[in-house]
Amino acid sequence: MLDCTDRHARYFMRKLSRHAMLYTEMITANALIFGDRDRHLRFDKQEHPLALQLGGSEPEAMAQASEFAAEYGYDEININVGCPSDRVQSGSFGACLMAEPAIVAACVKAMRAAVDIPITVKTRIGIDEADTYTQLEEFVNQVSAAGVSTFIIHARKAWLKGLSPKENRDVPPLDYERVYQLKREHPELEIIINGGIKTIEECQQHLEQVDGVMLGREVYHNPWLLSEVDQAIYGHTSELQTREQAVASMQPYIEQQLANDTYLKHVSRHMIGLYHGRPGARHWRRTLSEKSCKEGADFEVLNEALSFVTREPQPIAVNT
Ligand SMILES: Cc1cc2nc3c(=O)[nH]c(=O)nc-3n(C[C@H](O)[C@H](O)[C@H](O)COP(=O)(O)O)c2cc1C
């Protein structure tokens, strides 16, 4: 998610779940070719498993960008065919590529020839008037024939003209059944559903129909939700029992980042939602937002913010 899932956010999310796949913000192929590649691509190895999301529509550029991604050690490359912003449309990529399956297929072929890591696609159920099941299926058929077996599908269409990107995440109605149908009729594909999913129970219901669930806004705004995922979805014990443990687990990373000229706010802004719905959440948020940007702000800001939130009981160790 642009401006959200940067490397600091992902490091924090990884503390909350060992197993969830994490995705970068969308980065354009040209930004990697002509821009500050290391700034865009570097990540901490603890972030694995990690996918790089690429935007672009030129096979050669997408292949070159994929090579960079593979060199940096990403586990997957995901092509963005879902973003409806004007900026992305003027670059002829994102959601408008749903109308150009042959171009996406050519990108996939070039990328697969360049790297061995899996290439996946994130898309919508349709764009503008091209929103029938048959049109979605035609897109998926052409792209899967080029070598994609995993599709992440945001279960609403996008209007390319007339709605802002934000409205395009809320206004077109969700149609989960459309995504279920795709899985039913293409059991050979891995289908991951996305859009409006807010609870673990909802994830579990979707998993009866499809292979995976992608959570966007809810996890970003209420990151503690992710701490339930390892146990409830993957059947592994969670490493963290309390939010306070999550904060403490970030201390070494934060200190290391501060020593490398990163400001506290760059990390702490992603932790603002940690106490979402808990007593003292407002004070937590306010302390982090107001004090993290001050000159010299360090981990003490988090300790101060913690003093406002109700302490959660620590797990009791029983000696038998
Ligand atoms: C601030 C913001 C930035 C986003 N950036 C991206 C992006 O870079 N790439 C992408 O595929 N989707 C992006 N999305 C869309 C989400 O990945 C997701 O598809 C959408 O929000 C619906 O899922 P949700 O209801 O779980 O949030 C973004 C969403 C938000 C709110």
PDBQT file of the ligand as one rigid body, heavy atoms in Angstrom, charges set to zero:
ROOT
HETATM    1  C1  LIG A 401      -3.289   4.138   1.258  1.00  0.00    +0.000 C 
HETATM    2  C2  LIG A 401      -3.481   2.972   0.337  1.00  0.00    +0.000 A 
HETATM    3  C3  LIG A 401      -2.491   2.654  -0.571  1.00  0.00    +0.000 A 
HETATM    4  C4  LIG A 401      -2.643   1.562  -1.435  1.00  0.00    +0.000 A 
HETATM    5  N1  LIG A 401      -1.622   1.245  -2.280  1.00  0.00    +0.000 NA
HETATM    6  C5  LIG A 401      -1.706   0.127  -3.042  1.00  0.00    +0.000 A 
HETATM    7  C6  LIG A 401      -0.627  -0.306  -3.844  1.00  0.00    +0.000 A 
HETATM    8  O1  LIG A 401       0.459   0.303  -3.853  1.00  0.00    +0.000 OA
HETATM    9  N2  LIG A 401      -0.790  -1.429  -4.585  1.00  0.00    +0.000 N 
HETATM   10  C7  LIG A 401      -1.960  -2.153  -4.570  1.00  0.00    +0.000 A 
HETATM   11  O2  LIG A 401      -2.054  -3.187  -5.244  1.00  0.00    +0.000 OA
HETATM   12  N3  LIG A 401      -3.000  -1.774  -3.818  1.00  0.00    +0.000 NA
HETATM   13  C8  LIG A 401      -2.896  -0.659  -3.050  1.00  0.00    +0.000 A 
HETATM   14  N4  LIG A 401      -3.942  -0.303  -2.266  1.00  0.00    +0.000 N 
HETATM   15  C9  LIG A 401      -5.187  -1.107  -2.294  1.00  0.00    +0.000 C 
HETATM   16  C10 LIG A 401      -5.131  -2.214  -1.242  1.00  0.00    +0.000 C 
HETATM   17  O3  LIG A 401      -4.040  -3.076  -1.486  1.00  0.00    +0.000 OA
HETATM   18  C11 LIG A 401      -6.405  -3.052  -1.249  1.00  0.00    +0.000 C 
HETATM   19  O4  LIG A 401      -6.538  -3.681  -2.497  1.00  0.00    +0.000 OA
HETATM   20  C12 LIG A 401      -7.660  -2.215  -0.990  1.00  0.00    +0.000 C 
HETATM   21  O5  LIG A 401      -7.454  -1.274   0.040  1.00  0.00    +0.000 OA
HETATM   22  C13 LIG A 401      -8.829  -3.138  -0.625  1.00  0.00    +0.000 C 
HETATM   23  O6  LIG A 401      -8.487  -4.008   0.440  1.00  0.00    +0.000 OA
HETATM   24  P1  LIG A 401      -8.823  -3.651   1.984  1.00  0.00    +0.000 P 
HETATM   25  O7  LIG A 401     -10.303  -3.385   2.063  1.00  0.00    +0.000 OA
HETATM   26  O8  LIG A 401      -8.387  -4.867   2.755  1.00  0.00    +0.000 OA
HETATM   27  O9  LIG A 401      -8.032  -2.424   2.316  1.00  0.00    +0.000 OA
HETATM   28  C14 LIG A 401      -3.820   0.784  -1.395  1.00  0.00    +0.000 A 
HETATM   29  C15 LIG A 401      -4.821   1.108  -0.468  1.00  0.00    +0.000 A 
HETATM   30  C16 LIG A 401      -4.648   2.174   0.381  1.00  0.00    +0.000 A 
HETATM   31  C17 LIG A 401      -5.748   2.503   1.387  1.00  0.00    +0.000 C 
ENDROOT
TORSDOF 0
